[in-house]
Amino acid sequence: MGFNGWKRIEPSEKSKQFVEGQEVSFMYRKEMRNGKVEVLMANSAVIAIEDIPHQKAQNEKTVINYEELSPADQA
């Protein structure tokens, strides 16, 4: 246990196959998309989404569970 009752979050086993900056593939709004891992969390990752057609903001991000991610070279 950490400071004042705060417990440190341990990453899951599934997170070990991903690193920050890695290219990944995932389903987003019923379409296969590519993105880059920005932040690794305990059970999910923050992903910067690439190549969204007809999207005004080209810097969209989302949080995806590790079970739904695959390394881009394995997609």
Secondary structure, DSSP 4 states (H G I P E B T S, - for coil): --GGG--PPPPPGGGGG--TT-EEEEEETTEEEEEEEEEE-SSEEEEEE---TT-S-S--EEEEEGGG-EEGGG-
